Amino acid sequence: MAEAVINKAPLTTLILAAEKRQPSQGHAFTSASKEALDQAIAKAKALLNQPEMTQVELDEMVVELQTALDGLSELPISPTTVDKEELKKIINQAKQLTPSTGHVFTEDSQHKLESELAKADLVMASKTATQAEVNEMVNALQTVIDAMEEEEITEATTDKAELRKIMRAALDKKPSTGHVFTAETREIFEKAILKAQTILDGQMSTQAVIDAMVLELQKAMDQLKEESLKPVVDKTILSELVKKAQAVKPSVNYEFTAASKNVLDQAITRAKKLINETNSTQNEIDAMVSELQKAMDQLKEEVVKPSKVNKAELEKMIAKAENLKPSAGNVFTEKSQQNLAKIIKIAKEIVESTNPTQAEVDKMIKEIKTAIAEMKEIPEETITVNKQVLAEIVKKAQEVKPSKDHVFTKQSAETLQNAIVKAQLLLTKKDVEQKTIDAMVTELQKAIDGLEEAKEVKEEPKIPATTPESDNVKTPNNNLNGNGGGVVSKGNQSGKTLPKTNETQTFVPIIIGVTLLLCGIVCVKKRNKA
């Protein structure tokens, strides 16, 4: 049974990408995120060197390394002068290191040297590396060099030194400034690097395979071709200016002249076309920015010429809305009626206005049509509104009386009376909603609870002369102060409070007594004369 083929290529490629990863210019990776990535790289390399790895382990390691790579975070750093001369010297020393005659470096020591060299190259290329990082890299590389171990070359020993050497040269291969490798030659090159890394990481390749790989990798390097790097074109300023140009408005009661507006519109059209082109140059973009800005600056305004506004259609729609009737056996919902009434009111204001625009009139026509279309009907018999509570509280309000010898204040009595009238009107309506009834119950109860009393003012009675005017005094009735007293009559010209019936009766004995006294005096005088 054939053994399953294990694909190390994705992990190998990801390790190379992780080791080459650099922070943005003027920034450095945080120590925590960089340490996490370094640990993931070391773990991935260790897995590749295990002879009994599984595909599942490789796939999991790819995910773990990618996570560490994505988790890199940066911080801005202050530029400082860093001396890398010592690091440069030890890198060159490590790259020229060769074993003794008849010997090769052990796989383990060679792997450690290559790993530290890769790190050193990154530090050397980094513009944000600190002096401490450089010094640390020098010490680490020197330690690896000092610990290099050799083994004697035998028939079973393969020599990968030349492949490692050309592999380092391949990884250092960069295109000229302002150029990139063509896609086709770069793809061949990257496949050769991946194949060579697989051989370096494995232990089953023969010397012939290794030597062939050296030639193949060298050939892949030699066939690399370059092409000019297309400059990045920044269209941000032009895009923002187009938005600004599209949003420009004339002053109030003014409009742009047709000629100047036409120039701007044409400039906007050309700018949009240039933004959408993939091969536009920065010079073309910059020129278009100037042209569009000039078109905006040359905009001229003129007073808007008044035009005759046609209100006839709006007046017809208002009449139609006011005469709108529901279908037989149906009623409009209160909400839709209120909405239509609101629209009609606004429409009438526009009709009565002396300077509406045609646009305002046309907009109002559409709103009335919409309101009419949205009028909702419901069967009249389906309106199940409970008015029992309101009827009961109306009766209660009509029967409320003040305390003995007191009257309700004028203001609180009028508030209650108005609420009663309003409630009685609702009781007669058919298309009222339950929430309106409930609100009226609350309002009426509040009016009852808000009744205020004042002590009834009693005045000494005066016997008025018998005049025609005195015959017009009438006793009020059917009022909220139902104790029969303390209410000013409209017929009382003096404006005073009328006395109660029991107060009038208290003066009868006094009148009789005065009459008897006068009679007695008359009798005594007659007797004295006799």
C-alpha positions in Angstrom: 0.0 0.0 0.0 1.5 3.4 -1.0 2.3 5.9 1.7 0.3 9.1 1.7 2.0 12.1 0.2 2.6 14.9 2.7 2.5 18.4 1.3 5.0 20.7 3.1 5.0 23.4 0.5 2.3 25.7 2.1 4.1 25.7 5.5 7.5 26.2 3.9 6.3 29.2 1.9 4.6 30.7 4.9 7.8 30.4 7.0 9.7 32.3 4.3 7.0 35.0 4.2 6.9 35.3 8.0 10.7 35.6 8.2 10.7 38.4 5.6 7.8 40.3 7.2 8.8 43.9 8.0 7.0 46.6 9.9 5.8 49.8 8.2 8.3 52.6 7.7 8.8 54.5 11.0 7.2 51.7 13.0 8.3 48.6 14.9 6.5 45.4 15.8 5.5 45.2 19.5 7.7 42.9 21.4 4.7 40.6 22.4 3.5 40.2 18.8 7.0 39.7 17.4 7.9 37.2 20.1 4.6 35.2 19.3 5.6 35.2 15.6 9.2 34.0 16.3 7.9 31.2 18.5 5.4 30.1 15.8 8.2 30.2 13.2 10.5 28.1 15.4 7.7 25.6 16.1 6.9 25.3 12.4 10.6 24.6 11.5 10.8 22.0 14.2 7.7 20.3 12.8 9.2 20.2 9.3 12.3 18.4 10.7 10.2 15.7 12.3 10.3 12.5 10.1 6.9 11.3 11.2 4.8 14.4 10.8 1.2 14.1 9.5 -0.7 16.3 7.1 -3.1 17.3 9.8 -0.2 18.6 11.9 1.2 20.5 9.0 -2.2 22.1 8.2 -2.7 23.1 11.9 0.7 24.6 12.0 -0.1 26.6 8.8 -3.1 28.1 10.6 -1.2 28.8 13.8 1.7 30.5 11.9 -0.8 32.6 9.8 -2.6 33.6 13.0 0.7 34.8 14.5 1.5 36.6 11.3 -1.9 38.4 11.2 -1.5 39.2 14.9 1.6 41.4 14.4 0.9 44.9 15.7 3.1 48.0 15.2 4.0 51.1 17.1 5.6 54.3 15.8 9.3 54.7 16.8 11.5 57.7 17.0 14.3 57.6 14.5 17.8 57.0 16.1 21.2 56.3 14.7 21.9 52.5 14.8 25.4 51.1 14.2 25.0 47.9 12.1 28.6 47.6 11.0 29.4 44.7 13.4 26.3 42.8 12.4 27.2 43.2 8.7 30.6 41.7 9.3 29.3 38.7 11.2 26.7 38.0 8.6 29.3 37.9 5.9 31.4 35.6 8.2 28.5 33.2 8.7 27.7 33.1 4.9 31.3 32.3 4.1 31.6 29.6 6.7 32.7 26.3 5.3 33.4 22.9 7.0 36.8 21.2 7.1 38.0 19.1 4.2 36.1 15.9 4.0 33.5 17.1 6.4 30.1 18.7 6.3 28.2 20.6 8.9 25.6 18.5 10.7 22.0 19.1 9.7 21.0 20.5 13.0 23.8 23.0 13.3 23.4 24.0 9.6 19.7 24.6 10.2 20.3 26.8 13.2 22.9 28.8 11.3 20.4 29.4 8.4 17.7 30.4 10.8 19.8 33.0 12.6 21.1 34.3 9.3 17.6 34.8 8.1 16.9 36.8 11.3 20.1 38.8 11.0 19.2 39.7 7.4 15.8 41.0 8.6 17.5 43.1 11.3 20.0 44.4 8.8 17.3 45.4 6.4 15.0 46.9 9.0 14.9 50.7 9.2 13.3 50.5 12.7 15.7 48.1 14.4 17.1 49.4 17.7 20.7 49.2 18.7 19.7 46.7 21.4 18.2 44.4 18.7 21.2 44.7 16.5 23.6 43.9 19.4 21.4 41.0 20.4 21.5 39.6 16.9 25.3 39.9 16.7 25.6 37.8 19.9 23.0 35.2 18.7 24.8 34.8 15.4 28.2 34.5 17.0 26.9 31.8 19.4 25.5 29.8 16.5 28.8 30.1 14.6 30.8 29.0 17.6 28.5 26.0 18.0 28.7 24.7 14.5 29.4 20.9 14.4 30.9 18.8 11.6 30.7 15.2 10.6 32.8 13.2 8.2 31.5 12.7 4.7 30.7 9.1 4.0 28.9 7.3 1.2 25.6 7.8 3.2 26.2 11.5 3.8 24.9 14.0 1.4 26.4 17.5 0.9 23.7 20.2 0.9 26.2 23.1 1.5 26.1 24.2 -2.2 22.3 24.1 -2.2 22.1 26.1 1.0 24.5 28.6 -0.4 22.5 29.2 -3.6 19.3 29.1 -1.6 20.5 32.1 0.5 21.5 33.9 -2.8 18.0 33.2 -4.2 16.3 34.5 -1.1 18.4 37.7 -1.3 17.6 38.2 -5.0 15.7 41.5 -5.5 14.7 43.4 -8.6 16.3 46.7 -9.5 15.0 49.9 -8.0 11.8 50.9 -9.7 11.3 47.5 -11.2 9.6 44.2 -10.5 10.1 40.6 -11.8 7.7 39.7 -14.5 4.9 37.5 -13.3 5.9 34.5 -15.5 9.6 34.4 -14.5 8.8 35.1 -10.8 6.4 32.2 -10.7 9.2 29.8 -12.0 11.7 31.3 -9.5 9.3 30.8 -6.5 8.5 27.2 -7.5 12.2 26.5 -7.6 12.8 28.0 -4.2 9.9 26.0 -2.7 11.3 22.8 -4.3 14.8 23.5 -3.0 13.5 24.2 0.5 11.6 20.9 0.5 14.9 19.1 -0.3 16.8 21.0 2.3 14.2 20.1 4.9 14.0 16.4 4.0 16.5 13.6 4.6 15.6 11.2 1.8 17.2 13.1 -1.2 20.2 11.6 -2.9 23.3 13.7 -3.8 22.3 13.5 -7.4 18.9 15.1 -6.6 20.6 17.8 -4.5 23.1 18.6 -7.2 20.3 18.8 -9.8 18.4 21.1 -7.6 21.4 23.4 -7.4 21.4 23.7 -11.1 17.7 24.1 -11.4 17.6 26.9 -8.8 20.5 28.7 -10.4 18.7 28.5 -13.8 15.5 29.9 -12.2 17.5 32.8 -10.9 19.2 33.4 -14.2 15.9 33.5 -16.2 14.4 36.2 -14.0 13.3 39.2 -16.1 12.4 42.7 -14.9 9.8 45.3 -15.9 9.3 48.8 -14.8 7.1 49.2 -11.7 3.9 51.1 -12.5 3.6 54.1 -10.3 0.7 54.3 -7.9 -1.8 56.9 -9.1 -3.6 58.8 -6.3 -7.1 59.7 -7.4 -8.4 60.6 -3.9 -8.3 64.4 -4.4 -10.0 64.2 -7.7 -12.8 61.9 -6.3 -13.4 64.3 -3.4 -13.5 67.3 -5.8 -16.1 65.6 -8.0 -18.4 65.1 -5.0 -17.9 68.8 -4.0 -18.7 69.9 -7.6 -21.8 67.8 -7.8 -23.1 69.3 -4.5 -22.4 73.0 -5.3 -25.5 75.2 -5.1 -26.2 78.8 -6.1 -27.2 81.5 -3.6 -30.8 81.9 -2.5 -33.0 83.3 -5.2 -30.2 82.9 -7.7 -29.3 80.3 -10.3 -26.1 79.5 -12.2 -25.9 80.8 -15.7 -26.5 78.1 -18.3 -23.1 78.6 -19.9 -21.1 78.3 -16.7 -23.1 75.4 -15.5 -22.6 73.6 -18.8 -18.8 74.0 -18.4 -18.9 72.5 -14.9 -21.1 69.6 -16.0 -18.7 68.7 -18.8 -15.7 68.9 -16.5 -17.4 66.5 -14.0 -18.2 64.0 -16.8 -14.5 64.0 -17.9 -13.3 63.7 -14.3 -15.5 60.6 -13.7 -14.3 59.0 -16.8 -10.7 59.5 -15.9 -11.2 58.1 -12.4 -12.7 54.9 -13.9 -9.8 54.4 -16.3 -7.1 51.9 -15.1 -4.2 53.3 -17.1 -4.6 57.0 -16.2 -1.4 58.7 -15.1 -0.8 61.0 -12.1 -0.2 63.9 -14.4 -3.5 63.4 -16.1 -5.2 63.2 -12.7 -3.5 66.4 -11.4 -4.4 68.2 -14.6 -8.1 67.2 -14.2 -8.1 68.4 -10.6 -7.0 71.9 -11.9 -9.6 71.9 -14.7 -12.4 70.9 -12.4 -11.5 73.5 -9.8 -11.3 76.1 -12.5 -14.8 75.1 -13.7 -16.1 75.6 -10.2 -14.4 78.9 -9.7 -15.9 80.3 -13.0 -19.5 79.6 -12.0 -21.6 82.7 -12.4 -25.0 83.5 -10.9 -28.0 85.4 -12.0 -31.3 86.3 -10.4 -34.0 83.6 -10.8 -36.6 84.9 -13.2 -40.1 84.7 -11.6 -42.4 82.2 -13.4 -46.1 82.0 -13.2 -47.2 79.3 -10.7 -50.2 77.2 -11.7 -52.3 76.4 -8.6 -55.3 75.1 -10.4 -54.5 71.5 -10.1 -53.7 71.9 -6.4 -57.0 73.6 -5.8 -58.8 70.7 -7.5 -57.0 68.2 -5.3 -57.9 70.1 -2.2 -61.6 70.1 -3.2 -61.4 66.4 -4.0 -59.8 65.6 -0.6 -62.4 67.7 1.3 -65.3 65.9 -0.5 -63.9 62.5 -0.1 -66.4 60.0 1.3 -66.0 56.4 2.4 -67.7 53.5 0.7 -71.2 52.6 1.7 -71.3 51.0 5.1 -67.7 52.0 5.9 -66.0 54.8 7.7 -62.5 56.2 7.4 -60.1 55.4 10.3 -59.5 58.4 12.6 -55.8 58.3 11.9 -56.1 58.5 8.2 -58.7 61.3 8.6 -56.3 63.3 10.8 -53.5 62.8 8.3 -55.6 64.0 5.3 -56.8 67.0 7.3 -53.2 68.0 8.1 -52.2 67.8 4.4 -55.2 69.8 3.3 -54.3 72.5 5.8 -50.8 72.8 4.5 -52.0 72.8 0.9 -54.4 75.7 1.6 -51.6 77.7 3.1 -49.6 77.2 -0.1 -52.6 78.2 -2.3 -53.0 81.4 -0.2 -49.3 82.2 -0.2 -48.2 84.9 -2.6 -44.8 83.5 -3.6 -44.9 79.7 -3.7 -42.7 78.0 -6.3 -44.1 75.6 -8.8 -42.0 72.9 -7.3 -43.7 73.4 -3.9 -47.2 73.3 -5.6 -46.3 70.1 -7.5 -44.9 68.5 -4.3 -48.1 69.3 -2.4 -50.2 67.8 -5.2 -48.3 64.5 -4.8 -48.7 64.6 -1.1 -52.5 65.0 -1.3 -52.7 62.2 -3.8 -50.7 60.0 -1.5 -52.8 60.9 1.5 -56.0 60.1 -0.4 -54.5 56.8 -1.6 -53.6 55.9 2.0 -57.1 56.6 3.4 -58.2 53.4 5.1 -61.8 52.3 5.6 -63.3 49.9 8.1 -66.8 48.5 8.2 -68.9 50.8 10.4 -70.3 47.9 12.4 -66.8 46.6 13.3 -66.1 49.7 15.4 -66.5 48.3 18.8 -65.9 51.2 21.1 -66.9 51.0 24.8 -68.5 54.4 25.8 -70.1 53.1 29.0 -67.4 54.4 31.3 -67.5 57.8 29.7 -71.3 58.0 29.9 -71.2 57.1 33.6 -68.5 59.7 34.4 -70.5 62.3 32.5 -73.5 61.6 34.7 -71.3 61.7 37.8 -69.9 65.1 36.7 -73.4 66.5 36.2 -74.5 65.5 39.7 -71.4 66.7 41.6 -72.3 69.3 44.3 -70.1 71.5 46.5 -70.0 71.1 50.3 -72.5 72.8 52.5 -72.2 76.6 52.7 -69.6 76.4 49.8 -69.6 77.0 46.1 -67.2 75.9 43.4 -64.8 78.5 42.1 -65.7 80.0 38.7 -62.6 78.7 36.9 -62.8 75.1 38.1 -66.6 75.0 37.4 -66.1 76.3 33.9 -63.3 73.7 33.3 -65.6 70.9 34.3 -68.5 72.2 32.3 -66.4 72.4 29.1 -65.2 68.9 29.7 -68.8 67.7 30.1 -69.8 69.3 26.8 -66.7 67.8 25.0 -67.5 64.4 26.4 -71.2 64.6 25.4 -70.1 65.4 21.8 -67.8 62.3 21.7 -70.7 60.1 22.9 -72.7 61.1 19.8 -69.8 60.4 17.3 -69.7 57.1 15.4 -66.2 57.1 14.1 -64.3 57.8 17.3 -61.6 55.5 18.4 -61.3 53.8 21.8 -58.1 55.7 22.7 -60.0 59.0 22.2 -62.8 57.8 24.5 -60.3 56.7 27.1 -58.4 60.0 26.9 -61.7 61.9 27.5 -62.5 59.8 30.5 -59.1 60.8 32.0 -59.7 64.4 31.1 -63.2 64.5 32.6 -62.1 62.8 35.8 -59.2 65.3 36.1 -61.7 68.1 35.8 -63.8 66.6 38.6 -60.8 66.1 40.8 -59.7 69.6 40.1 -62.9 71.3 41.4 -62.1 73.9 44.0 -64.5 75.2 46.6 -64.8 78.6 48.3 -66.9 79.5 51.3 -70.1 81.1 50.4 -70.2 84.9 51.1 -73.4 86.0 53.0 -74.5 89.6 53.0 -77.0 91.5 55.2 -80.3 91.8 53.2 -81.4 95.2 52.0 -85.1 96.0 51.5 -85.0 97.5 48.0 -87.5 100.0 46.9 -90.2 98.7 44.7 -89.0 99.5 41.2 -89.6 98.1 37.8 -86.0 96.9 37.8 -86.4 94.9 40.9 -89.1 92.8 39.2 -86.4 91.4 36.9 -84.5 89.6 39.6 -84.5 85.8 38.8 -83.2 82.9 40.8 -80.6 80.9 38.9 -81.0 77.2 38.4 -79.3 74.3 36.7 -75.8 75.2 37.8 -72.8 73.3 39.3 -73.3 75.0 42.6 -76.4 73.0 43.3 -77.2 74.1 46.9 -79.3 77.0 45.5 -77.2 79.8 46.8 -74.0 81.7 46.3 -74.4 82.2 42.5 -74.6 85.6 40.9 -77.8 86.1 38.8 -77.6 87.8 35.5 -80.7 89.8 36.3 -79.2 91.2 39.5 -78.0 94.6 38.3 -76.1 95.3 41.5 -73.9 92.3 41.0 -74.4 91.1 44.6 -75.2 87.6 45.7 -78.9 87.0 46.2 -80.0 85.9 49.7 -81.2 82.4 50.4 -84.9 81.8 51.2 -84.2 81.0 54.9 -82.3 84.3 55.2 -85.4 86.3 54.0 -87.6 84.5 56.5 -85.5 85.7 59.5 -86.6 89.3 58.8 -90.4 88.7 59.1 -90.6 88.9 63.0 -88.5 92.1 62.9 -90.9 93.8 60.5 -94.0 92.7 62.6 -92.3 94.0 65.8 -91.6 97.4 64.2 -95.2 97.7 63.0 -96.6 96.9 66.5 -94.3 99.4 68.1 -95.5 102.2 65.7 -99.2 101.3 66.4 -98.5 101.5 70.2 -97.0 105.0 69.9 -100.0 106.2 67.9 -102.4 105.0 70.6 -100.5 106.6 73.5 -100.6 110.0 71.7 -104.3 109.8 71.2 -104.9 109.0 74.8 -102.9 111.9 76.0 -104.9 114.3 73.8 -108.1 113.0 75.3 
